[in-house]
Every structure is written in structure tokens, then in C-alpha cells.
Amino acid sequence: MSLYEDWLKQAYDNKGQSVKSLWDEYMPQEQAIYENILENKTDKITGTVKELAKKFNMSIPFVCGFIDGINDAIKEPIVMENLKEDDEVTLNIDFEVLYKKMVEYKADHLYSLPQWNSVFDEYKRKALFEDQKNSGTFVRGQGKIGRNDPCPCQSGKKYKKCCGA
């Protein structure tokens, strides 16, 4: 079993639900890493998975979870399925993408950390927040939907029998 599979097996049960006890233990450790990264403006982290576990004072599965979580915000994503304890990893962090990903995933305990003040000023954070929130907003066209027009939810039904009911 790969490190990533081991992490997923610990973090989620057979039904795909989060294992609360694991996440209650993991999240404060993850937050401590982000606090350190942001406070020191560390945009590059290198080392083997084993070395990162020691550096962050985490178990290897937790480090795998951390890498998985930050993977979308690094410039060269890691192939999680192939990750081994002795693999050298380089995490080149893009702080703007990281902040937006935290907003996207509704991780307010992370995007509201006071350590972000050392990375971005209040106006930049607000702009990044708004940019991310607006990126998922659907804006309808200006035309009015008729009762017999196809429903915009793409159900295949007429508007009057679907969302217009």
C-alpha cells in the first residue's frame, strides 16, 4: 500500500466519510505548519517525506496528508500515488494560489490566520478572497426564460415543470 493510500485509509472510512478523531488530531498540526510557513514567508520546502515528518513533528501519513492538501498550491505538484518515505520532495509554494485554495475549500481556520499579515496586506487578502469567491459564481444571461423554454439547470425538462414550478 502506498503512503497516499495509507493516508486515505486512515482519514476516511469505507463510506468515504471523514474519521473525526483523526482530523481532530491532524488539523492543529497542519495549522502549526502553516503558521510557521506564513510567519517566515517560507516559499520553498525540501526534503524527503521522512525528513519532513521529523521537521514538522508529524507522522508520515500526516505529512502525506499535508502534501496532498498543499499540492494544488505548489508550482510542480507531487504525484501522490507514487510517493515513498525516501522520496525527495520540493514544495515551491505560490502564496496567492494557497490563499485562494484555502478560501475555496472553506478552510477559514487557515485563511484567517494572523500570519497572513506578514505575506499580504489586508487589501490584497480581501481582493484574493473576493476573486476566489467570484470565480465560482454563475451569472445568468440577460434574456428572460419563457415557461416553455428548456430549464437552465439542464434537466431536459421545460422550465415550467422544473425550476419554474
Secondary structure, DSSP 8 states (H G I E B T S, - for coil): --HHHHHHHHHB-TTS-B-HHHHHHHHHHHHHHHHHHHHTT--EEEEEHHHHHHHHT--HHHHHHHHHHHGGGBSS---GGG--TT-EEEEEB-HHHHHHHHHHTT-HHHHT-GGGGGTS-HHHHHHHHHHHHHHT-----SS---TTSB-TT-SSSBGGGTTT-
